[in-house]
Amino acid sequence: MLFFVLLIFLCVLLIAFFWFRGIYIITSTMAAVMAIGIITQGVVTNYFGSEYISGFGKLLSIFNISLWIAFLFSLILSIQSNQFRSIHYENPINRFGIGTWIAATSICSILIYRNFPGWISLVTYITIINSILWITYMVISIFALRDICRLKFTNKVHGILLLTTVSTQSLVLLLNTIYKGDMILYISISLVLTGIGFYFVCVAFILKRYLQNFKNINIEEEWKNTNCILHGAVSITGLACIFTNVVQESIITLIWVVSATIFLIVELVEIFRLIKRVKRFGLSKGIFIYDVTQWSRLFTFGMFYTFTFRSYFGTGLLSQIQSFVIQIGVWLILSLIIFEFILSIKGIVMNHKLSHVRLRG
């Protein structure tokens, strides 16, 4: 009862804030819900154990669910004010950000199922709605890929396309968390294969964009935060395979090796980009600046950690590497999310000051 009251209080507070300030979230804002959710359920709970952080985990879950509900309210606001199409659909590349809505809904449903047994009946209805949204999103994504080619936007694509894979595999995680049986197994296998198919198609688009102009690329501006989904999509695919419980241990290990390799490559590029940005823009504008896409990096870090934890078998050289990731990764991720919260608060304060300046002007 206490957690329900807290949820209502936070929802009212956040919705009132969105309502009075007329805030329309950008399409990928739900990545914050994805990141907080996977860190809560996949990182903190796995490392510390659910019995030790039960109360803290529930508090984080309540905060995340209330944030998810407030963001949904903002989407409704955009529909009522006829802003939905211009914000979320007009740009074919931006349409892929709708995938965060599905993944965020999946992770919030899992949080409810794991932490609040009295609310489980709600999860069934949410899952049905989320499945319908996923089907709609798949159709939107196919047409978006067509429009990208037709409008010659291929030189602007980035990792946001891979939310097709992330959203699909998130549905696999949700279905296998709350349901059992042969029908769910067949559906899950189909979804996993669909996600893999989208991964290869979207990676082809992304590689073409960066390889065709490799020598002249301006990495400080052209390399996007969402490119970390290159490894995040592989990690969630591996986790989905574990949840289906039909994939051999050797294949899971292979997927982890692929995920870790892509992780290493992408994050080395990120470090190089960071150095270039600091040299060009300085510390303040090079690092200490908020962007909603930074949450996608936190999500992929959390997903890689969760996949590593669940695929750890405790034998051989590979297990030593995984053990290192498990022991060190948790503190790195917790540090990064605290840093991200600070940047988010800074961004909100800056926007508030700017809005007052505009009003006075």
C-alpha positions as CSV (number, residue, x, y, z in Angstrom):
1,M,0.0,0.0,0.0
2,L,2.8,2.4,0.9
3,F,4.5,1.9,-2.5
4,F,1.2,2.4,-4.3
5,V,0.7,5.7,-2.5
6,L,4.3,6.7,-3.3
7,L,3.6,5.8,-7.0
8,I,0.5,8.0,-7.1
9,F,2.3,10.9,-5.4
10,L,5.2,10.8,-7.9
11,C,2.9,10.4,-10.9
12,V,0.8,13.4,-9.9
13,L,3.9,15.5,-9.2
14,L,5.6,14.6,-12.5
15,I,2.4,14.9,-14.6
16,A,1.6,18.3,-13.1
17,F,5.1,19.4,-14.0
18,F,4.7,18.2,-17.6
19,W,1.2,19.7,-17.8
20,F,1.9,23.2,-16.5
21,R,5.1,23.5,-18.4
22,G,3.7,22.0,-21.6
23,I,6.6,19.6,-22.0
24,Y,6.6,17.3,-25.0
25,I,9.3,14.6,-24.6
26,I,11.4,13.9,-27.7
27,T,11.0,10.4,-29.1
28,S,13.9,8.7,-27.5
29,T,13.4,10.0,-24.0
30,M,12.1,6.6,-22.8
31,A,15.7,5.5,-23.0
32,A,16.0,6.9,-19.5
33,V,13.4,4.5,-18.3
34,M,15.2,1.7,-20.1
35,A,18.5,2.5,-18.5
36,I,17.1,2.9,-14.9
37,G,15.1,-0.3,-15.3
38,I,18.0,-2.5,-16.5
39,I,20.3,-1.1,-13.9
40,T,17.7,-1.7,-11.2
41,Q,16.7,-5.2,-12.2
42,G,19.8,-6.4,-14.1
43,V,22.7,-4.8,-12.4
44,V,21.9,-3.9,-8.8
45,T,19.6,-6.8,-8.1
46,N,22.0,-9.4,-9.7
47,Y,25.1,-8.1,-8.0
48,F,23.8,-7.4,-4.5
49,G,21.0,-10.0,-4.4
50,S,17.3,-9.2,-4.3
51,E,17.1,-10.2,-0.6
52,Y,19.6,-7.4,0.4
53,I,18.2,-4.5,-1.7
54,S,14.6,-5.4,-1.8
55,G,13.3,-2.1,-0.4
56,F,15.8,0.0,-2.3
57,G,15.0,-1.9,-5.5
58,K,11.3,-1.3,-5.0
59,L,11.9,2.4,-4.5
60,L,13.9,2.6,-7.7
61,S,11.2,0.6,-9.5
62,I,8.5,3.0,-8.2
63,F,10.5,6.0,-9.4
64,N,11.1,4.4,-12.8
65,I,7.4,3.4,-13.3
66,S,6.2,6.9,-12.3
67,L,8.7,8.4,-14.8
68,W,7.4,6.0,-17.5
69,I,3.7,7.0,-16.8
70,A,4.7,10.7,-16.9
71,F,6.4,10.2,-20.2
72,L,3.3,8.5,-21.6
73,F,1.2,11.4,-20.4
74,S,3.5,13.7,-22.3
75,L,2.9,11.6,-25.5
76,I,-0.8,12.1,-24.9
77,L,-0.3,15.8,-24.6
78,S,1.5,15.9,-27.9
79,I,-1.5,14.1,-29.5
80,Q,-4.0,16.5,-28.0
81,S,-2.0,19.5,-29.3
82,N,-1.4,18.0,-32.8
83,Q,2.3,17.9,-32.2
84,F,2.7,14.1,-32.3
85,R,3.5,13.8,-36.0
86,S,6.0,16.6,-36.2
87,I,7.8,15.4,-33.0
88,H,7.8,11.7,-33.4
89,Y,7.0,10.7,-37.0
90,E,8.0,13.3,-39.6
91,N,11.7,12.4,-39.6
92,P,12.1,8.8,-40.8
93,I,15.3,8.2,-38.8
94,N,13.7,9.6,-35.6
95,R,10.8,7.2,-36.0
96,F,13.0,4.4,-34.8
97,G,13.1,6.1,-31.4
98,I,9.6,4.7,-30.8
99,G,11.4,1.5,-30.1
100,T,12.3,3.0,-26.7
101,W,8.6,3.1,-25.8
102,I,8.3,-0.6,-26.3
103,A,11.5,-1.5,-24.5
104,A,10.7,0.9,-21.6
105,T,7.2,-0.7,-21.3
106,S,8.7,-4.2,-21.2
107,I,11.2,-3.3,-18.5
108,C,8.6,-1.5,-16.4
109,S,6.3,-4.6,-16.7
110,I,9.1,-6.8,-15.6
111,L,9.7,-4.5,-12.6
112,I,6.1,-4.7,-11.6
113,Y,6.0,-8.5,-12.0
114,R,9.2,-9.0,-10.0
115,N,8.6,-6.4,-7.2
116,F,4.9,-6.0,-6.8
117,P,3.0,-9.3,-6.8
118,G,-0.3,-7.6,-6.0
119,W,-0.2,-5.7,-9.3
120,I,0.6,-8.6,-11.6
121,S,-2.9,-8.6,-13.2
122,L,-2.0,-5.2,-14.7
123,V,1.0,-6.7,-16.5
124,T,-1.1,-9.0,-18.6
125,Y,-3.0,-6.0,-20.1
126,I,0.2,-4.0,-20.5
127,T,1.8,-6.9,-22.3
128,I,-1.1,-7.1,-24.8
129,I,-0.9,-3.4,-25.5
130,N,2.9,-3.5,-25.8
131,S,2.7,-6.4,-28.3
132,I,0.2,-4.4,-30.5
133,L,2.6,-1.4,-30.3
134,W,5.5,-3.6,-31.3
135,I,3.7,-4.9,-34.4
136,T,2.8,-1.3,-35.3
137,Y,6.4,-0.2,-34.7
138,M,7.7,-3.0,-37.0
139,V,5.5,-1.7,-39.8
140,I,6.6,1.9,-39.2
141,S,10.3,0.8,-39.2
142,I,10.0,-1.0,-42.5
143,F,8.4,2.0,-44.1
144,A,11.0,4.2,-42.4
145,L,13.9,2.2,-44.0
146,R,12.2,2.7,-47.3
147,D,11.9,6.4,-46.8
148,I,15.5,6.7,-45.7
149,C,16.6,5.2,-49.0
150,R,14.0,7.2,-51.0
151,L,14.8,10.6,-49.4
152,K,18.6,9.8,-49.5
153,F,19.0,10.0,-45.7
154,T,21.5,7.1,-45.6
155,N,24.3,9.5,-44.8
156,K,22.5,10.4,-41.5
157,V,21.7,7.0,-40.1
158,H,23.1,5.9,-36.7
159,G,22.5,3.4,-33.9
160,I,18.9,4.5,-33.3
161,L,17.9,2.0,-36.1
162,L,19.0,-0.9,-33.9
163,L,16.1,-0.1,-31.5
164,T,14.2,-2.4,-33.8
165,T,16.3,-5.3,-32.4
166,V,16.2,-4.0,-28.8
167,S,12.4,-3.5,-28.7
168,T,11.9,-7.0,-30.2
169,Q,14.2,-8.8,-27.8
170,S,12.7,-6.8,-24.8
171,L,9.4,-8.3,-25.7
172,V,11.0,-11.8,-25.6
173,L,12.3,-11.0,-22.0
174,L,8.8,-9.8,-21.0
175,L,6.9,-12.8,-22.4
176,N,9.3,-15.3,-20.9
177,T,9.2,-13.6,-17.5
178,I,5.4,-13.8,-17.1
179,Y,4.4,-16.7,-19.3
180,K,5.5,-20.3,-19.8
181,G,4.5,-23.0,-22.4
182,D,5.2,-24.2,-25.9
183,M,3.3,-21.3,-27.6
184,I,5.4,-18.7,-25.8
185,L,8.5,-20.7,-26.8
186,Y,7.6,-20.6,-30.5
187,I,6.7,-17.0,-30.4
188,S,9.9,-16.2,-28.6
189,I,12.1,-18.0,-31.1
190,S,10.3,-16.2,-34.0
191,L,10.9,-12.8,-32.2
192,V,14.5,-13.6,-31.5
193,L,15.1,-14.4,-35.2
194,T,13.2,-11.3,-36.3
195,G,15.4,-9.1,-34.0
196,I,18.5,-10.7,-35.4
197,G,17.3,-10.1,-39.0
198,F,16.7,-6.4,-38.2
199,Y,20.1,-6.2,-36.6
200,F,21.9,-7.2,-39.8
201,V,19.8,-5.0,-42.0
202,C,20.3,-1.9,-39.8
203,V,24.0,-2.6,-39.2
204,A,24.4,-2.6,-43.0
205,F,22.9,0.9,-43.2
206,I,25.1,2.2,-40.4
207,L,28.3,0.7,-41.7
208,K,27.6,2.1,-45.2
209,R,27.2,5.5,-43.7
210,Y,30.5,5.6,-41.8
211,L,32.7,3.5,-44.2
212,Q,31.9,5.4,-47.4
213,N,33.3,8.6,-46.0
214,F,35.7,7.2,-43.4
215,K,38.7,9.4,-44.2
216,N,36.7,12.7,-44.0
217,I,34.5,11.8,-41.0
218,N,34.2,14.5,-38.3
219,I,34.0,12.1,-35.4
220,E,33.3,14.7,-32.7
221,E,29.9,15.5,-34.3
222,E,29.1,12.7,-36.7
223,W,29.6,9.8,-34.3
224,K,26.4,9.5,-32.3
225,N,25.8,8.3,-28.7
226,T,23.2,5.8,-30.0
227,N,26.0,3.9,-31.9
228,C,26.6,2.1,-28.5
229,I,23.4,0.1,-29.4
230,L,25.6,-1.8,-31.8
231,H,26.8,-3.9,-28.8
232,G,23.7,-3.3,-26.7
233,A,21.5,-5.0,-29.3
234,V,23.8,-8.0,-29.3
235,S,23.7,-8.2,-25.5
236,I,19.9,-8.1,-25.3
237,T,19.7,-10.7,-28.0
238,G,22.0,-13.0,-26.0
239,L,19.9,-12.4,-22.9
240,A,16.7,-13.2,-24.9
241,C,18.3,-16.5,-25.9
242,I,19.0,-17.3,-22.3
243,F,15.4,-16.5,-21.3
244,T,14.1,-18.9,-24.0
245,N,16.1,-21.7,-22.4
246,V,16.6,-23.5,-25.7
247,V,19.9,-22.1,-26.9
248,Q,23.1,-24.2,-26.2
249,E,25.7,-22.9,-23.7
250,S,28.3,-22.7,-26.4
251,I,26.2,-20.5,-28.6
252,I,25.5,-18.2,-25.6
253,T,29.2,-18.0,-25.0
254,L,29.8,-17.1,-28.7
255,I,27.2,-14.4,-28.6
256,W,28.9,-13.0,-25.5
257,V,32.3,-12.9,-27.2
258,V,30.7,-11.1,-30.2
259,S,29.0,-8.6,-27.8
260,A,32.2,-8.0,-25.9
261,T,34.3,-7.5,-29.1
262,I,31.8,-5.0,-30.4
263,F,31.7,-3.3,-27.0
264,L,35.4,-2.9,-27.0
265,I,35.6,-1.5,-30.5
266,V,32.7,0.9,-30.0
267,E,33.9,2.2,-26.6
268,L,37.4,2.7,-27.9
269,V,35.9,4.9,-30.6
270,E,33.9,6.6,-27.9
271,I,37.1,7.3,-25.9
272,F,38.8,8.7,-29.0
273,R,35.8,10.9,-29.7
274,L,35.8,12.1,-26.1
275,I,39.4,13.2,-26.4
276,K,38.7,15.0,-29.6
277,R,35.6,16.7,-28.1
278,V,37.6,18.0,-25.1
279,K,40.3,19.4,-27.4
280,R,37.8,21.1,-29.6
281,F,35.1,22.2,-27.1
282,G,36.8,22.1,-23.7
283,L,35.7,20.1,-20.7
284,S,32.4,22.0,-20.1
285,K,30.9,21.6,-23.6
286,G,32.9,18.5,-24.5
287,I,31.8,16.3,-21.5
288,F,29.5,18.1,-19.1
289,I,26.6,18.6,-21.4
290,Y,23.3,16.7,-21.2
291,D,21.8,14.8,-24.2
292,V,18.9,12.4,-23.9
293,T,20.8,9.9,-26.1
294,Q,23.3,9.5,-23.3
295,W,20.8,7.3,-21.5
296,S,21.1,4.8,-24.4
297,R,24.7,4.3,-23.5
298,L,23.8,3.6,-19.9
299,F,21.2,1.1,-21.1
300,T,23.7,-0.7,-23.2
301,F,26.3,-0.8,-20.4
302,G,23.6,-2.2,-18.1
303,M,22.5,-4.7,-20.7
304,F,26.1,-5.9,-21.3
305,Y,26.6,-6.3,-17.6
306,T,23.3,-8.3,-17.2
307,F,24.2,-10.5,-20.1
308,T,27.6,-11.1,-18.7
309,F,26.2,-12.0,-15.3
310,R,23.6,-14.4,-16.7
311,S,26.1,-16.0,-19.1
312,Y,28.9,-16.5,-16.5
313,F,29.6,-20.2,-16.2
314,G,32.6,-20.0,-13.9
315,T,35.2,-22.0,-15.9
316,G,38.1,-21.2,-18.1
317,L,39.9,-18.0,-19.2
318,L,36.8,-16.4,-20.5
319,S,35.1,-16.7,-17.2
320,Q,37.9,-14.7,-15.6
321,I,37.2,-11.9,-18.0
322,Q,33.5,-12.1,-17.2
323,S,34.3,-12.1,-13.5
324,F,36.3,-8.9,-13.9
325,V,33.4,-7.3,-15.8
326,I,31.0,-8.3,-13.1
327,Q,33.1,-7.1,-10.2
328,I,34.3,-3.8,-11.8
329,G,31.3,-3.1,-14.1
330,V,28.8,-2.6,-11.3
331,W,30.7,0.4,-9.8
332,L,31.4,1.9,-13.2
333,I,27.7,1.8,-14.1
334,L,26.5,3.2,-10.8
335,S,29.0,6.0,-11.1
336,L,27.9,6.7,-14.7
337,I,24.2,6.8,-13.7
338,I,24.9,9.2,-10.8
339,F,26.8,11.4,-13.3
340,E,23.9,11.2,-15.7
341,F,21.4,12.3,-13.1
342,I,23.6,15.3,-12.3
343,L,23.7,16.2,-15.9
344,S,20.0,15.8,-16.2
345,I,19.3,18.1,-13.3
346,K,21.7,20.6,-14.7
347,G,19.9,20.4,-18.1
348,I,16.5,21.0,-16.4
349,V,17.8,24.0,-14.5
350,M,19.4,25.5,-17.6
351,N,16.1,25.1,-19.6
352,H,14.2,26.6,-16.7
353,K,16.5,29.7,-16.7
354,L,16.3,30.0,-20.5
355,S,12.5,29.9,-20.4
356,H,12.4,32.7,-17.9
357,V,14.8,34.8,-20.0
358,R,12.5,34.3,-23.0
359,L,9.4,35.3,-21.0
360,R,11.2,38.5,-19.8
361,G,12.3,39.3,-23.3
